[in-house]
Amino acid sequence: MPTRDELIAHDRKIPEINRVLGSDHLIYQEIGDMQDAIIEGSDVTDLEMSCFTGEYVTGTVSPEYLSWVEANQLS
């Protein structure tokens, strides 16, 4: 998994991301809309969305822990 700094959109606004990508236009889908689109028409009632929301189901992932992982991972 890449570190936050390796993600193209981390700490960037849409115009900056456009420049990096060389794109004309960028639109983000709302997380709730994406979740609804995935769940609609299925028996699934919820999704694990921590990679989008930062809310981890374990409740033990903190910014400090993520910083430690980033500092200690081999990329």
C-alpha positions as CSV (number, residue, x, y, z in Angstrom):
1,M,0.0,0.0,0.0
2,P,1.5,3.4,-0.9
3,T,2.1,6.0,1.7
4,R,-0.1,9.0,1.8
5,D,2.6,11.1,0.2
6,E,2.8,8.7,-2.7
7,L,-0.9,9.1,-3.5
8,I,-1.5,11.6,-6.3
9,A,-4.3,13.5,-4.6
10,H,-2.9,13.6,-1.1
11,D,-2.8,17.3,0.1
12,R,-3.6,18.6,-3.4
13,K,-6.5,20.5,-4.6
14,I,-8.3,19.5,-7.8
15,P,-6.4,22.1,-10.1
16,E,-3.1,20.7,-8.8
17,I,-4.2,17.1,-9.5
18,N,-5.3,18.2,-13.0
19,R,-1.8,19.6,-13.7
20,V,-0.1,16.4,-12.4
21,L,-2.4,14.2,-14.5
22,G,-2.4,16.5,-17.5
23,S,-6.2,16.3,-17.5
24,D,-8.8,18.8,-18.6
25,H,-11.3,18.2,-15.9
26,L,-11.6,16.1,-12.7
27,I,-14.7,15.2,-10.8
28,Y,-14.8,13.3,-7.6
29,Q,-17.7,11.0,-6.8
30,E,-19.1,11.4,-3.3
31,I,-18.3,8.4,-1.0
32,G,-22.0,8.0,-0.1
33,D,-23.0,7.9,-3.8
34,M,-20.3,5.4,-4.6
35,Q,-21.4,3.2,-1.7
36,D,-25.0,3.4,-2.8
37,A,-24.1,2.5,-6.4
38,I,-22.2,-0.6,-5.2
39,I,-24.9,-1.8,-2.8
40,E,-27.9,-1.0,-4.9
41,G,-29.7,-4.2,-6.1
42,S,-27.6,-6.5,-3.8
43,D,-28.0,-8.2,-0.4
44,V,-25.0,-6.2,0.8
45,T,-25.9,-3.6,3.4
46,D,-22.6,-2.0,4.2
47,L,-19.0,-1.7,2.9
48,E,-15.7,-1.4,4.6
49,M,-14.6,2.0,3.2
50,S,-11.6,2.9,5.4
51,C,-9.4,3.5,2.3
52,F,-11.8,6.3,1.4
53,T,-12.9,7.6,4.8
54,G,-9.9,6.9,7.1
55,E,-12.4,5.3,9.5
56,Y,-10.9,1.9,10.3
57,V,-13.2,-0.9,11.6
58,T,-10.6,-1.9,14.2
59,G,-10.8,1.6,15.8
60,T,-7.0,1.3,16.5
61,V,-5.6,3.0,13.4
62,S,-4.5,6.5,14.4
63,P,-2.5,9.2,12.5
64,E,0.4,8.3,14.7
65,Y,0.2,4.6,13.7
66,L,0.0,5.5,10.0
67,S,3.0,7.8,10.3
68,W,4.9,4.9,12.0
69,V,3.9,2.5,9.2
70,E,5.0,5.0,6.5
71,A,8.3,5.6,8.2
72,N,9.0,1.9,8.5
73,Q,7.7,0.4,5.3
74,L,10.0,-0.5,2.5
75,S,8.7,1.0,-0.8
